Amino acid sequence: MLAAIRDWPVMLLGLARGLGSRTGRAPAPGADVGSDHVLSRYEARREAHLQFYQWMNNAKRSGARGPRKTRTPPLTTESSEQSSLSPEHRQRDTENDTWVSLSESASQGAPDHARSLSTESSNLVAASTSYVPLTPPFECTTTSVGDWLERIYESCFDNVFGFWMGRHACALVVDPGCSIILPPSGYFSELDESIFGDWEARNQPCSDQAPSQKQQRWDQIDQSLKHAKRSFAARWFHLVPQAERAGILPEHIVREFWRKSRRDMLKVVNRVSYRSALTLFLFSLTPVPVGISEEEEMDGLSGQLCVQAALQQIQRLREGQRSCQFSGSMVVQASDPLTSPTASSRLSDSFLRTEARAYWAALTFDTSSSLTLNLRSTLTSGLHGAEMESCWRTLRMGAGSFHTRTEEWRRNPFTMTEDEVLQVIAAAAATKLYVWKMISVLKEALREGSEDEKVLRAWTSFTEAIEIFRVTFRPLLNDCERRLPFLGQVEKLNWYELMLHYYMGILILVDALEAAERDDLLSQLSETQLEAEHEVFSALKFGLDSQYTVGGSHQAGSTTGTQNSNPDQTTTASFIALDPYPHHVVAAAQLMGKVVSRQYRQGKVKLEAYKYLNGTLLKCLAELPQTSKSVQAARQNLQNALTGLENASSQSATAGSLQWPLQSLLLRAKTER
């Protein structure tokens, strides 16, 4: 606006010059330039003012530009962006179109020279008056919204992933004194404090960084992690109570948080720390929002690259504590804490346990991405030597020890306490990761065309893994299922996640075997396949029917350390709606959609059953956050498949009804003969 006001004298002077040249008021050579000429210049300037205001009034009356609107951030506007253009392009196109139409309307009643001047200066004025910053300061305007997003993150992700890292599920740590649920933010921060805090204390005299710079870097790491949590939870913004949304539309806040977090990822990659690794892991689980163009999506780091960067950071942090490091791309100073080994006396039992727990967390992400994205594992071996890795051998021995210890539970299942139920669910979740690893190894052998001997060896490892799960955990899980009505919502959520993820892995393997045309292996998996199809559908149905409540004051250990303005407010939704791994729900729904369609085409299920099964899968996808591109695509594909089969069945029914009178006429003609 200031630029526009600053340009008005230039526009008026141009109008005055143009009018002066048109009315012949410019002084002739040799003419008297005294008071008459001054008066002429005054009249020309006055007429220019009148022409300018008349031009503005005509423009307003012509409807080329509506009443001036107050500047508001894009969060409170309606969702009308074009998905084919980036926000910057859409903003510039809208501004240019508005000012071009304004210039054309105004130029009809303006002098020629003034018309050209207004056209030339329109872009400058538009850029000054219509510019809206891409990312408004959320922390300043929506504090309660940020608190709600962190509460959702803690209630969903921390209660599931933290359960896998807790007392009973972490196969690499034996610590009866730790919590059953152990959120990763806490021990990742402890590791950073142990590594970097101890290093700074030992190297303070020779450090070339001022304490303020170190604190600034520390705060930047914390801020990136905090924003990654909110970006991860922003997809559930529609579940926040209406009074707390501050008039913000869900699709806008999801896009803006994703954009800001994605822009921050390059810096996070270069700030090597355990908290940075967790930040990268969280962004890898953050879906690309609806409304992000393909061009914008390609202009930055993807979730898959963030996982790889996080795994490399974990490796570097672990090895940096043992030996020096050298780099060919940069000069590594000796003052770097990652190249200065920690004294052996500092490697306490507590530190080693915490480091092993962080490694188990990284192993979970590594194995999951290897299973779902068809990638080789980064932290452990794959086809060549996975069964010899110490972590998988430890997990297998732990499963055998658990089998021996729980013989009495299998004989008398109804005597299990709630803590014993949690032990069963946690140990089964750890064994699920072992089964996932064996599935990934078998998929690697199929994918790379390995010799049949290697494929069969991987197949044997997989069958042994599912046999461990079937014999040791399946009977106990059946007993846990009978006790579900007496368990809390967190325990129910973890049971649901276990059943869905384990049997989804079986269906992923079945899909890979079908793609590789290994009917010989599929025939050996027929019973397990039927069980997996039944259990996945049952888990999805359970997730639809079960409710989860997020509410109360901010939990202890929150990064904000603040309390919600109204701690009594809560929000409730189904397990499916609040699932911290919605991409696994999408994968399960797509795999089950293929199963149901195949059974219908083979005549194993009727149309009514097909509609019911497919309708349930559509309900699951409809419960998921609809701001995700992958959710929208999966939902559309499943709906198209249902519509196509319904149309085909209706056409066949119509054809049958038309053929019936014709057949009866032919039969009647034959009898008359």
C-alpha positions as CSV (number, residue, x, y, z in Angstrom):
1,M,0.0,0.0,0.0
2,L,2.9,2.4,0.8
3,A,4.4,1.6,-2.6
4,A,1.1,2.4,-4.3
5,I,0.8,5.8,-2.5
6,R,4.4,6.5,-3.3
7,D,3.6,6.0,-7.0
8,W,0.6,8.3,-7.1
9,P,2.6,11.6,-7.7
10,V,4.3,9.9,-10.6
11,M,0.9,8.9,-12.1
12,L,-0.5,12.4,-11.5
13,L,2.5,14.0,-13.1
14,G,2.2,11.7,-16.1
15,L,-1.5,12.6,-16.4
16,A,-0.7,16.3,-16.1
17,R,1.9,16.1,-18.8
18,G,-0.4,14.1,-21.1
19,L,-3.3,16.6,-20.5
20,G,-0.9,19.5,-21.1
21,S,0.2,18.2,-24.4
22,R,-3.4,17.5,-25.5
23,T,-4.9,20.8,-24.5
24,G,-2.0,22.9,-25.9
25,R,-1.1,24.3,-22.6
26,A,2.6,23.7,-22.9
27,P,4.3,27.0,-23.5
28,A,5.5,27.8,-27.0
29,P,9.1,28.6,-27.6
30,G,9.9,32.2,-26.7
31,A,6.5,32.7,-25.0
32,D,6.1,34.4,-21.7
33,V,6.5,31.8,-18.9
34,G,5.4,34.1,-16.1
35,S,2.2,34.0,-14.1
36,D,0.1,32.7,-17.0
37,H,2.3,29.7,-17.4
38,V,2.2,29.0,-13.7
39,L,-1.6,29.2,-13.8
40,S,-1.7,26.9,-16.7
41,R,0.4,24.3,-14.8
42,Y,-1.9,24.6,-11.8
43,E,-5.0,24.1,-13.9
44,A,-3.4,21.1,-15.6
45,R,-2.6,19.5,-12.3
46,R,-6.1,20.2,-11.0
47,E,-7.6,18.7,-14.0
48,A,-5.3,15.7,-13.6
49,H,-6.6,15.2,-10.1
50,L,-10.2,15.3,-11.3
51,Q,-9.5,12.9,-14.1
52,F,-7.8,10.5,-11.6
53,Y,-10.7,10.4,-9.1
54,Q,-13.2,10.1,-12.0
55,W,-11.2,7.2,-13.3
56,M,-11.2,5.5,-9.9
57,N,-15.0,6.0,-9.5
58,N,-15.7,4.6,-12.9
59,A,-13.6,1.5,-12.1
60,K,-15.5,0.9,-8.9
61,R,-18.9,1.3,-10.6
62,S,-17.9,-1.0,-13.5
63,G,-17.5,-3.9,-11.1
64,A,-14.0,-4.7,-12.1
65,R,-12.9,-4.6,-8.5
66,G,-15.0,-5.2,-5.5
67,P,-14.8,-3.5,-2.2
68,R,-11.4,-3.6,-0.6
69,K,-10.9,-6.5,1.8
70,T,-8.8,-6.6,4.9
71,R,-5.6,-8.6,4.7
72,T,-6.1,-11.9,6.3
73,P,-3.8,-14.9,6.3
74,P,-4.6,-17.8,4.0
75,L,-5.8,-19.9,6.9
76,T,-9.2,-18.2,7.2
77,T,-10.0,-18.1,3.5
78,E,-12.1,-20.6,1.5
79,S,-10.3,-23.5,-0.1
80,S,-10.4,-22.5,-3.8
81,E,-6.8,-23.0,-4.9
82,Q,-6.0,-24.8,-8.1
83,S,-4.1,-28.0,-7.5
84,S,-2.2,-27.8,-10.7
85,L,-0.3,-24.6,-9.7
86,S,1.8,-23.8,-6.7
87,P,0.5,-21.3,-4.2
88,E,3.0,-18.7,-5.4
89,H,1.9,-19.0,-9.0
90,R,-1.8,-19.0,-8.1
91,Q,-1.3,-15.9,-6.0
92,R,0.5,-14.0,-8.8
93,D,-2.0,-15.1,-11.5
94,T,-4.9,-13.9,-9.4
95,E,-3.3,-10.6,-8.7
96,N,-2.4,-10.0,-12.3
97,D,-5.8,-10.9,-13.6
98,T,-7.4,-8.5,-11.1
99,W,-5.2,-5.6,-12.0
100,V,-5.4,-6.2,-15.7
101,S,-9.2,-6.1,-15.6
102,L,-9.0,-2.9,-13.5
103,S,-6.7,-1.3,-15.9
104,E,-8.8,-2.2,-18.9
105,S,-12.0,-0.8,-17.3
106,A,-10.3,2.3,-16.1
107,S,-8.6,3.0,-19.4
108,Q,-11.9,3.4,-21.2
109,G,-12.4,6.7,-19.5
110,A,-8.8,7.8,-19.2
111,P,-6.5,9.7,-21.5
112,D,-4.2,7.7,-23.7
113,H,-1.0,8.6,-22.0
114,A,-2.6,8.1,-18.6
115,R,-3.9,4.8,-19.8
116,S,-0.4,3.6,-20.6
117,L,1.0,4.8,-17.4
118,S,-1.7,3.0,-15.3
119,T,-1.0,-0.2,-17.2
120,E,2.7,0.0,-16.7
121,S,2.5,0.7,-12.9
122,S,-0.3,-1.9,-12.2
123,N,2.1,-4.7,-11.5
124,L,4.0,-2.7,-9.0
125,V,0.9,-1.6,-7.2
126,A,-0.5,-5.2,-7.2
127,A,2.6,-6.6,-5.7
128,S,2.6,-4.1,-2.9
129,T,-1.1,-4.2,-1.9
130,S,-2.0,-7.8,-2.4
131,Y,1.0,-9.7,-1.1
132,V,0.2,-12.2,1.6
133,P,3.0,-14.2,3.4
134,L,2.9,-17.9,2.6
135,T,3.4,-19.1,6.2
136,P,1.8,-16.9,8.9
137,P,3.2,-17.2,12.4
138,F,1.0,-20.0,13.9
139,E,2.6,-19.9,17.3
140,C,1.6,-16.3,17.7
141,T,-2.1,-16.6,16.6
142,T,-3.1,-20.2,17.3
143,T,-1.5,-21.3,20.6
144,S,-4.5,-23.4,21.6
145,V,-4.4,-25.1,18.2
146,G,-0.8,-26.0,18.7
147,D,-1.5,-27.4,22.1
148,W,-4.3,-29.5,20.8
149,L,-2.1,-30.9,18.0
150,E,0.5,-31.9,20.5
151,R,-2.1,-33.6,22.7
152,I,-3.3,-35.6,19.7
153,Y,0.3,-36.6,18.9
154,E,0.9,-37.7,22.5
155,S,-2.4,-39.6,22.8
156,C,-2.0,-41.4,19.5
157,F,1.6,-41.8,18.3
158,D,3.3,-41.8,21.7
159,N,0.9,-44.3,23.2
160,V,1.5,-46.8,20.3
161,F,5.2,-46.2,19.3
162,G,6.1,-45.6,23.0
163,F,4.4,-48.9,23.9
164,W,6.7,-50.7,21.4
165,M,9.7,-49.0,23.0
166,G,8.6,-49.7,26.6
167,R,9.3,-52.2,29.3
168,H,7.8,-55.3,27.7
169,A,8.3,-54.8,23.9
170,C,11.9,-53.6,23.4
171,A,13.8,-56.8,22.7
172,L,17.2,-55.2,23.1
173,V,16.8,-53.9,26.6
174,V,15.9,-55.7,29.8
175,D,14.9,-53.0,32.3
176,P,12.0,-53.9,34.7
177,G,12.1,-50.5,36.2
178,C,11.2,-48.5,33.1
179,S,7.7,-47.4,32.0
180,I,5.4,-49.6,30.0
181,I,5.0,-46.7,27.6
182,L,8.2,-44.8,26.8
183,P,7.7,-41.9,24.4
184,P,10.8,-41.5,22.1
185,S,11.1,-37.7,22.7
186,G,12.3,-38.3,26.3
187,Y,15.2,-40.7,25.7
188,F,16.2,-39.2,22.4
189,S,16.8,-35.9,24.3
190,E,18.6,-37.7,27.0
191,L,21.0,-39.2,24.5
192,D,21.7,-35.8,23.0
193,E,22.4,-34.4,26.4
194,S,24.8,-37.2,27.2
195,I,26.7,-36.8,23.9
196,F,26.7,-33.1,23.3
197,G,26.4,-31.8,26.8
198,D,29.3,-34.0,28.1
199,W,31.4,-33.0,25.1
200,E,30.8,-29.3,25.6
201,A,31.7,-29.6,29.3
202,R,35.0,-31.4,28.3
203,N,35.9,-29.0,25.4
204,Q,34.6,-25.7,26.7
205,P,38.1,-24.0,26.8
206,C,38.9,-24.9,23.2
207,S,35.5,-24.5,21.8
208,D,35.2,-21.7,19.1
209,Q,31.5,-21.3,19.6
210,A,30.0,-18.9,22.1
211,P,27.6,-20.4,24.6
212,S,24.8,-18.4,23.0
213,Q,25.4,-20.0,19.6
214,K,25.4,-23.5,21.1
215,Q,22.1,-22.7,22.9
216,Q,20.7,-21.3,19.7
217,R,21.5,-24.5,17.8
218,W,20.0,-26.6,20.7
219,D,16.8,-24.5,20.5
220,Q,16.7,-24.9,16.7
221,I,16.7,-28.7,17.1
222,D,14.0,-28.5,19.7
223,Q,11.9,-26.2,17.5
224,S,12.2,-28.4,14.5
225,L,11.1,-31.4,16.5
226,K,8.2,-29.5,18.0
227,H,7.0,-28.4,14.6
228,A,7.4,-31.9,13.1
229,K,5.1,-33.2,15.9
230,R,2.4,-30.6,15.0
231,S,2.8,-31.2,11.3
232,F,2.4,-34.9,11.9
233,A,-0.8,-34.3,14.0
234,A,-2.2,-31.5,11.7
235,R,-4.2,-34.1,9.7
236,W,-6.5,-34.6,12.7
237,F,-7.2,-30.9,13.1
238,H,-10.8,-31.5,12.0
239,L,-11.3,-33.4,15.3
240,V,-10.3,-30.4,17.4
241,P,-13.4,-28.8,19.1
242,Q,-14.9,-26.1,16.9
243,A,-14.4,-23.4,19.6
244,E,-10.6,-24.0,19.6
245,R,-10.0,-23.8,15.8
246,A,-9.9,-20.0,15.7
247,G,-11.7,-20.0,12.3
248,I,-9.0,-22.0,10.6
249,L,-9.9,-24.5,7.9
250,P,-8.3,-28.0,8.2
251,E,-6.9,-28.2,4.7
252,H,-5.1,-24.9,5.1
253,I,-3.4,-25.6,8.4
254,V,-2.4,-29.1,7.1
255,R,-0.7,-27.6,4.0
256,E,1.0,-24.8,5.8
257,F,2.4,-27.0,8.5
258,W,3.6,-29.5,5.9
259,R,5.3,-26.8,3.8
260,K,7.0,-25.2,6.8
261,S,8.2,-28.6,8.1
262,R,9.4,-29.7,4.7
263,R,11.4,-26.5,4.2
264,D,13.0,-27.2,7.5
265,M,14.1,-30.7,6.7
266,L,17.3,-29.7,4.8
267,K,18.6,-28.0,8.0
268,V,17.5,-30.9,10.1
269,V,19.5,-33.3,7.9
270,N,22.6,-31.2,8.6
271,R,22.0,-30.9,12.4
272,V,23.0,-34.5,13.4
273,S,21.4,-35.5,16.6
274,Y,19.0,-38.0,18.0
275,R,16.2,-35.4,18.1
276,S,16.9,-34.6,14.5
277,A,16.6,-38.2,13.6
278,L,13.2,-38.4,15.3
279,T,12.2,-35.2,13.5
280,L,13.0,-36.9,10.2
281,F,11.2,-40.0,11.2
282,L,8.1,-38.0,12.0
283,F,8.1,-36.1,8.7
284,S,8.4,-39.4,6.9
285,L,5.1,-40.4,8.4
286,T,3.4,-37.1,7.5
287,P,1.4,-37.5,4.3
288,V,1.5,-35.1,1.4
289,P,-1.6,-33.0,1.8
290,V,-4.4,-32.5,-0.8
291,G,-3.8,-29.3,-2.8
292,I,0.0,-29.7,-3.2
293,S,0.8,-29.8,-6.9
294,E,3.2,-32.4,-8.3
295,E,5.7,-29.6,-9.1
296,E,5.7,-28.5,-5.5
297,E,5.9,-32.0,-4.2
298,M,9.0,-32.7,-6.2
299,D,10.7,-29.5,-5.0
300,G,12.0,-30.8,-1.8
301,L,12.8,-33.9,0.3
302,S,10.4,-36.8,0.3
303,G,9.4,-39.0,3.3
304,Q,11.5,-41.9,2.0
305,L,14.6,-39.8,1.8
306,C,14.0,-38.5,5.3
307,V,13.9,-42.1,6.6
308,Q,17.2,-42.8,5.0
309,A,18.8,-39.6,6.4
310,A,17.5,-40.4,9.9
311,L,18.9,-43.9,9.7
312,Q,22.3,-42.6,8.6
313,Q,22.2,-40.1,11.5
314,I,21.6,-43.0,14.0
315,Q,24.5,-44.9,12.5
316,R,26.8,-41.9,12.7
317,L,25.8,-41.1,16.3
318,R,26.4,-44.7,17.4
319,E,29.8,-45.0,15.6
320,G,30.8,-41.5,16.7
321,Q,30.9,-42.7,20.3
322,R,33.3,-45.5,19.5
323,S,35.9,-44.2,17.0
324,C,37.0,-41.2,15.0
325,Q,35.4,-40.4,11.7
326,F,36.8,-38.9,8.4
327,S,35.0,-37.3,5.5
328,G,36.1,-36.7,1.9
329,S,33.6,-33.9,1.3
330,M,34.6,-31.6,4.1
331,V,37.3,-30.9,6.7
332,V,36.2,-32.5,10.0
333,Q,37.5,-30.5,12.9
334,A,38.7,-32.3,16.0
335,S,36.2,-30.2,18.1
336,D,33.3,-32.0,16.5
337,P,31.6,-34.1,19.2
338,L,30.8,-36.8,16.6
339,T,34.5,-37.3,15.8
340,S,35.7,-37.1,19.4
341,P,35.2,-40.4,21.2
342,T,33.5,-40.4,24.5
343,A,35.6,-41.7,27.4
344,S,34.9,-45.3,28.3
345,S,34.0,-44.3,31.8
346,R,31.1,-42.2,30.4
347,L,29.5,-45.2,28.7
348,S,27.3,-46.1,31.7
349,D,24.8,-48.9,31.8
350,S,22.0,-46.3,31.6
351,F,23.5,-44.7,28.5
352,L,23.9,-48.0,26.8
353,R,20.4,-49.1,27.5
354,T,19.0,-45.8,26.2
355,E,21.1,-46.0,23.1
356,A,19.9,-49.6,22.5
357,R,16.3,-48.4,22.9
358,A,16.9,-45.7,20.3
359,Y,18.5,-48.3,18.0
360,W,15.4,-50.4,18.4
361,A,13.2,-47.5,17.4
362,A,15.3,-46.9,14.3
363,L,15.2,-50.7,13.5
364,T,11.4,-50.4,13.6
365,F,11.3,-47.7,11.0
366,D,13.9,-49.4,8.9
367,T,12.0,-52.7,8.8
368,S,8.7,-51.1,8.2
369,S,10.0,-49.1,5.2
370,S,11.7,-52.2,3.8
371,L,8.5,-54.1,4.0
372,T,6.1,-51.5,2.5
373,L,8.5,-49.7,0.0
374,N,10.4,-52.8,-1.3
375,L,13.7,-51.4,-0.1
376,R,16.8,-53.0,1.2
377,S,17.3,-52.6,4.9
378,T,19.8,-50.0,6.0
379,L,20.7,-51.0,9.6
380,T,20.8,-54.8,9.2
381,S,21.6,-57.3,6.6
382,G,19.0,-58.6,4.2
383,L,19.0,-61.7,2.1
384,H,22.7,-62.4,2.8
385,G,22.9,-62.9,6.5
386,A,19.9,-61.5,8.2
387,E,19.4,-64.6,10.4
388,M,23.0,-64.1,11.8
389,E,22.4,-60.5,12.9
390,S,22.7,-60.1,16.6
391,C,19.5,-58.1,17.0
392,W,17.3,-60.7,15.2
393,R,19.0,-63.6,17.1
394,T,18.3,-61.8,20.3
395,L,14.7,-61.3,19.4
396,R,14.3,-65.0,18.4
397,M,15.8,-66.2,21.7
398,G,13.6,-63.8,23.6
399,A,10.5,-65.3,21.9
400,G,11.7,-68.8,22.9
401,S,12.2,-67.7,26.5
402,F,8.7,-66.1,26.5
403,H,7.2,-69.3,25.3
404,T,8.8,-71.2,28.2
405,R,7.7,-68.6,30.7
406,T,4.1,-68.5,29.6
407,E,3.2,-72.2,29.6
408,E,1.0,-71.8,32.6
409,W,-0.8,-68.9,30.9
410,R,-1.8,-71.0,28.0
411,R,-3.1,-73.8,30.3
412,N,-5.1,-71.4,32.4
413,P,-5.8,-68.3,30.2
414,F,-8.5,-66.8,32.5
415,T,-6.1,-66.3,35.3
416,M,-4.1,-63.7,33.4
417,T,-3.8,-60.3,35.0
418,E,-4.0,-57.0,33.1
419,D,-0.2,-56.6,33.3
420,E,0.2,-60.1,31.9
421,V,-2.1,-59.2,29.0
422,L,0.1,-56.2,28.3
423,Q,3.1,-58.4,28.3
424,V,1.5,-60.7,25.7
425,I,0.6,-57.8,23.4
426,A,4.0,-56.2,23.8
427,A,6.0,-59.4,23.2
428,A,3.8,-60.3,20.2
429,A,4.4,-56.8,18.8
430,A,8.2,-57.4,19.0
431,T,7.8,-60.8,17.3
432,K,5.7,-59.1,14.6
433,L,8.7,-57.0,13.7
434,Y,10.7,-60.3,13.3
435,V,8.1,-61.7,11.0
436,W,8.1,-58.4,9.0
437,K,11.9,-58.8,8.6
438,M,11.6,-62.3,7.3
439,I,8.9,-61.2,4.9
440,S,11.2,-58.4,3.7
441,V,14.1,-60.8,3.1
442,L,11.8,-63.1,1.1
443,K,10.5,-60.3,-1.0
444,E,14.1,-59.2,-1.6
445,A,15.0,-62.7,-2.9
446,L,11.9,-62.7,-5.2
447,R,12.5,-59.1,-6.4
448,E,16.2,-59.6,-7.3
449,G,15.7,-63.0,-9.0
450,S,17.9,-64.9,-6.7
451,E,18.7,-68.6,-7.1
452,D,16.0,-70.9,-6.0
453,E,18.2,-72.1,-3.1
454,K,18.3,-68.7,-1.6
455,V,14.5,-68.2,-2.1
456,L,13.8,-71.4,-0.4
457,R,16.1,-70.5,2.5
458,A,14.3,-67.2,2.9
459,W,11.0,-69.0,2.7
460,T,12.1,-71.4,5.5
461,S,13.0,-68.5,7.7
462,F,9.7,-66.9,7.1
463,T,7.7,-70.1,7.9
464,E,9.7,-70.6,11.1
465,A,8.9,-67.0,12.1
466,I,5.1,-67.3,11.6
467,E,5.2,-70.7,13.4
468,I,6.7,-69.0,16.4
469,F,3.9,-66.4,16.3
470,R,1.2,-69.1,15.8
471,V,2.4,-71.4,18.6
472,T,3.5,-69.0,21.2
473,F,1.3,-65.9,20.8
474,R,-1.9,-66.8,18.9
475,P,-3.5,-68.7,21.8
476,L,-2.7,-66.0,24.3
477,L,-4.0,-63.3,21.9
478,N,-7.3,-65.1,21.7
479,D,-7.5,-64.9,25.5
480,C,-6.6,-61.3,25.4
481,E,-9.4,-60.7,22.9
482,R,-11.9,-62.1,25.3
483,R,-10.6,-59.6,28.0
484,L,-10.8,-56.6,25.7
485,P,-14.0,-55.2,27.2
486,F,-12.2,-54.9,30.6
487,L,-9.1,-53.1,29.2
488,G,-8.5,-49.4,28.8
489,Q,-8.6,-47.6,25.5
490,V,-4.8,-47.5,25.1
491,E,-4.5,-51.3,25.6
492,K,-7.3,-51.8,23.1
493,L,-5.6,-49.5,20.6
494,N,-2.3,-51.5,20.9
495,W,-4.1,-54.8,20.5
496,Y,-5.8,-53.4,17.3
497,E,-2.5,-52.2,15.9
498,L,-0.8,-55.5,16.5
499,M,-3.5,-57.6,14.8
500,L,-3.8,-55.2,11.8
501,H,-0.1,-54.9,11.2
502,Y,0.9,-58.6,11.6
503,Y,-1.8,-59.9,9.3
504,M,-1.3,-57.0,6.8
505,G,2.3,-58.2,6.5
506,I,1.0,-61.6,5.5
507,L,-1.2,-60.1,2.8
508,I,1.7,-58.0,1.5
509,L,3.7,-61.2,1.1
510,V,0.8,-62.9,-0.7
511,D,0.6,-60.0,-3.1
512,A,4.4,-60.3,-3.8
513,L,4.1,-64.0,-4.4
514,E,1.2,-63.5,-6.8
515,A,3.3,-60.8,-8.7
516,A,6.3,-63.2,-8.9
517,E,3.9,-66.1,-10.0
518,R,5.2,-68.4,-7.3
519,D,2.1,-70.7,-7.1
520,D,4.2,-73.4,-5.5
521,L,4.8,-71.2,-2.4
522,L,1.3,-69.8,-2.5
523,S,-0.2,-73.2,-2.2
524,Q,1.7,-73.8,1.0
525,L,0.4,-70.5,2.4
526,S,-3.3,-71.0,1.6
527,E,-4.5,-71.6,5.2
528,T,-2.4,-68.7,6.6
529,Q,-3.7,-66.5,3.8
530,L,-7.3,-67.2,4.7
531,E,-6.6,-66.5,8.3
532,A,-4.9,-63.2,7.4
533,E,-7.8,-62.1,5.3
534,H,-10.3,-62.9,8.1
535,E,-8.2,-61.2,10.8
536,V,-7.5,-58.0,8.7
537,F,-11.2,-57.5,8.1
538,S,-12.0,-58.2,11.7
539,A,-9.3,-55.7,12.9
540,L,-10.7,-53.0,10.6
541,K,-14.2,-53.7,11.8
542,F,-13.0,-53.5,15.4
543,G,-11.2,-50.2,14.6
544,L,-14.5,-48.8,13.2
545,D,-16.5,-49.8,16.2
546,S,-14.1,-48.8,19.0
547,Q,-13.8,-45.2,20.2
548,Y,-10.8,-43.3,21.5
549,T,-10.9,-40.1,23.5
550,V,-8.3,-37.4,23.4
551,G,-8.6,-34.8,26.1
552,G,-7.6,-33.5,29.5
553,S,-4.7,-31.3,30.3
554,H,-1.4,-31.3,28.4
555,Q,0.4,-34.5,29.4
556,A,3.6,-34.5,31.4
557,G,6.8,-34.1,29.3
558,S,5.1,-31.9,26.7
559,T,7.4,-29.7,24.7
560,T,5.3,-26.6,25.4
561,G,5.0,-27.2,29.1
562,T,1.7,-25.3,29.0
563,Q,-1.8,-26.3,30.1
564,N,-4.8,-26.2,27.8
565,S,-7.2,-23.2,28.4
566,N,-10.0,-25.7,28.9
567,P,-8.7,-29.0,30.2
568,D,-12.2,-30.5,30.4
569,Q,-12.7,-30.4,26.6
570,T,-12.3,-33.7,24.8
571,T,-12.6,-35.1,21.3
572,T,-13.7,-38.7,20.5
573,A,-13.2,-40.7,17.3
574,S,-12.8,-44.2,16.2
575,F,-9.5,-46.1,16.3
576,I,-9.4,-45.9,12.5
577,A,-9.8,-42.2,12.5
578,L,-7.0,-41.7,15.1
579,D,-4.7,-44.4,13.9
580,P,-1.1,-43.0,14.0
581,Y,-0.3,-45.2,11.0
582,P,-3.1,-44.4,8.5
583,H,-1.0,-45.6,5.6
584,H,-1.2,-49.1,7.0
585,V,-5.0,-48.8,7.1
586,V,-4.8,-47.7,3.4
587,A,-2.6,-50.6,2.5
588,A,-4.9,-53.1,4.3
589,A,-8.0,-51.7,2.7
590,Q,-6.4,-51.9,-0.8
591,L,-5.2,-55.5,-0.3
592,M,-8.6,-56.6,1.1
593,G,-10.3,-54.8,-1.9
594,K,-8.3,-57.0,-4.2
595,V,-9.3,-60.1,-2.2
596,V,-13.0,-59.3,-2.2
597,S,-13.1,-58.4,-5.9
598,R,-11.3,-61.7,-6.8
599,Q,-13.7,-63.8,-4.7
600,Y,-16.7,-62.1,-6.3
601,R,-15.4,-62.7,-9.8
602,Q,-14.7,-66.3,-8.9
603,G,-18.3,-66.7,-7.6
604,K,-17.3,-67.3,-4.0
605,V,-19.3,-64.4,-2.6
606,K,-22.6,-63.0,-3.8
607,L,-23.2,-59.4,-4.8
608,E,-24.8,-58.5,-1.5
609,A,-21.8,-59.8,0.5
610,Y,-19.4,-58.0,-1.9
611,K,-21.3,-54.7,-1.4
612,Y,-21.1,-55.2,2.4
613,L,-17.4,-56.0,2.5
614,N,-16.4,-53.3,0.1
615,G,-18.7,-50.8,1.9
616,T,-16.9,-51.6,5.1
617,L,-13.6,-50.9,3.5
618,L,-14.9,-47.6,2.1
619,K,-16.1,-46.6,5.6
620,C,-12.5,-47.2,6.9
621,L,-11.1,-45.0,4.3
622,A,-13.8,-42.4,4.9
623,E,-12.8,-42.4,8.6
624,L,-9.2,-41.5,7.9
625,P,-8.1,-37.9,7.6
626,Q,-9.2,-36.7,4.1
627,T,-6.4,-34.1,3.7
628,S,-4.1,-36.9,2.6
629,K,-3.5,-37.5,-1.1
630,S,-3.0,-41.2,-0.7
631,V,-6.2,-41.6,1.3
632,Q,-8.2,-39.7,-1.4
633,A,-6.6,-41.8,-4.2
634,A,-7.3,-45.1,-2.4
635,R,-10.9,-44.1,-1.6
636,Q,-11.5,-43.1,-5.2
637,N,-10.0,-46.4,-6.6
638,L,-12.1,-48.5,-4.3
639,Q,-15.2,-46.6,-5.1
640,N,-14.6,-46.9,-8.8
641,A,-14.1,-50.7,-8.5
642,L,-17.4,-51.0,-6.6
643,T,-19.3,-48.9,-9.2
644,G,-17.8,-50.8,-12.1
645,L,-18.9,-54.2,-10.7
646,E,-22.3,-52.9,-9.8
647,N,-22.7,-51.6,-13.4
648,A,-21.5,-54.9,-14.8
649,S,-23.9,-56.9,-12.7
650,S,-26.9,-54.7,-13.6
651,Q,-26.1,-55.0,-17.3
652,S,-25.9,-58.7,-17.0
653,A,-29.2,-58.8,-15.2
654,T,-30.8,-56.6,-17.8
655,A,-29.4,-58.9,-20.6
656,G,-30.8,-61.9,-18.8
657,S,-34.3,-60.4,-18.5
658,L,-34.3,-59.6,-22.2
659,Q,-33.2,-63.1,-23.1
660,W,-35.9,-64.8,-21.0
661,P,-38.9,-63.7,-23.2
662,L,-36.9,-64.6,-26.3
663,Q,-36.2,-68.1,-25.0
664,S,-39.8,-68.6,-24.0
665,L,-41.0,-67.6,-27.5
666,L,-38.6,-70.0,-29.1
667,L,-39.7,-72.8,-26.8
668,R,-43.3,-72.0,-27.6
669,A,-42.7,-72.1,-31.3
670,K,-41.1,-75.5,-31.1
671,T,-44.0,-77.0,-29.1
672,E,-46.5,-75.6,-31.7
673,R,-44.6,-77.4,-34.5
